[in-house]
Amino acid sequence: MATNTRRHKPAVTNAISAYFLHHLQSLVFSLGKIYQAPATTIMTVAVIGITLSLPGGFYLFLKNIDAMAGDLRSSSQISLYLDLDLDEKRARAVAKDIRSMRQVETTRFISRDHSLEEFRQNSGFGKSIDTLSSNPLPHTIVVEPGAADTFEIRNLVKKLQSIPQVAIAKLDTEWLERLYTIIEIAKRSVIIITILFASAVLLIIGNTIRLDIQNRYQEIIVTKLIGATDAFIRRPFLYGGLWYGLLGGLLSWLIVEIGYLAISGPLARLNLLYQSELTLITFSLHDFIILITSSTLLGLTGSWIAVARHLNQIEPS
């Protein structure tokens, strides 16, 4: 009994080794097959790379816009326009009271005379302004909130609006809320586009594997005649789709990186002109892994669908 057990263990080990060895052979064999057909390989990989680069480029574009909007969001300000009949002394007293609030970080008081003078210098309507009988601009208090949370800032706006001397309380970053809404719509659009292009990749790889099956029709017939299982025949085709997906994903990453590298030159000149520090965000290691993994899985899935549909139709007569 012990002898049978000892004999059984090497048999199981040999079977497992043979299984993984055939997978390795199929992996190398499939790579050799696509290497032997360079024209088909280049066209297929190029189409997959270009197809995947479009959602990848849109994703990075939204990632950059989201980062820029986040930087602007952190510098939110509330502008308080006081009643026109309020004199400067009482207006400064209101600014002092607001500065003492717990939710307020700092305040900046802008008198109506200072506002009018700035408008005269910057608007180009200096002579027309001089004809005005009175100053139409109110005293203004610029408030820097202490909190960065949108809900707390909006509550602070409502509280400041309730002050009797405040005519209008305006959140300067309200336009950013609209921008975030547009970004959210764009994100969902990118998800839809990604699904559509992923479906296109499945069709491309499926069609390529289908043609490969047809070209190897006689080889498959002979292999089945000598007793090969469908799983045995299927493996090289599956690994072929895996290679197509992997190479297509690498090409899409390269296309997007080259595109953003081409933009970096004009962006550097823009930073120099406006003395800004805008930087482009490219694929992180996490993004790269997701892209390559997704493209590889798409290749494997596309080949699996094609093989499952067409291989069963080939039977020795």
Buried (B, 14 or more C-beta within 10 A) or exposed (E): EEEEEEEEEEEEEEEEEEEEEBEEEBBEBBBEBBEEBEEBBEEBBBBBBBBBBBBBBBBBBBBBBBEBBEEEBEEBBBBBBBBEEBEEEBBBEBBEEBBEBEBBEEBEBBBBEEBBBEBBEEEEEEEEBEEEEEBEBBBBBBBEBBBEEBEEBBBBBEBBBEBEBBBEBBBBBEEBEEBBEEBEEBBEEBEEBBEEBBEBBBEBBBEBBBBBBEEBEEEBEEBBEEEEEBEEBBBBBBBBBBBBBBBBBBBBBEBBBEBBEEEEEEBEEEEEEEEEEEEBBBBEEEBBEBBBEBBBBBBBBBBBBBBEEBBEEBEEE
